[in-house]
């Protein structure tokens, strides 16, 4: 009877993994991927208007981003600087790179919500010898926050990292656990005969 309860608990875990991974894909991966596909790239050094609301992701392609030389500056129309932060690692580029539309675009930074004010972002290469393009699309950092895990919640894991790992890890875990549970069930039926 004890094995039966353990199997039921593991099946519940599989279902939970499937539901959570479906939510991650439906609410985060697919919308971000579509926003990258719909965005229009511009050369580094140009200024682009930010969307009215929400955290925006800056994606870049070319030699400068590949070498980590892209820096972005975001400000409102009245000159107030907006916060920017780098994308987490591991993150989208490590686990979901195959979902990115476009010519080698990868997330570089995220720009804070402008609070409805008119704002713009300018990205440039730190060295003029290297070029590239950038575009504004979905944010892969999930707002730049973290989730406190570990003893007493004192270790923060970036939300973007947890989502990126969950998007590929949870379906894989559910698939492998399903195979294990099915094989265990078959073995238990054979030994019960």
Helices and strands as residue ranges (DSSP letters): H 2-24, I 25-29, H 30-38, E 42-43, E 47-49, E 56-62, H 63-66, E 70-76, E 84-86, H 92-95, G 97-99, E 106-111, E 119-125, E 132-137, G 142-144, E 146-149, G 151-153, E 155-158, H 159-192
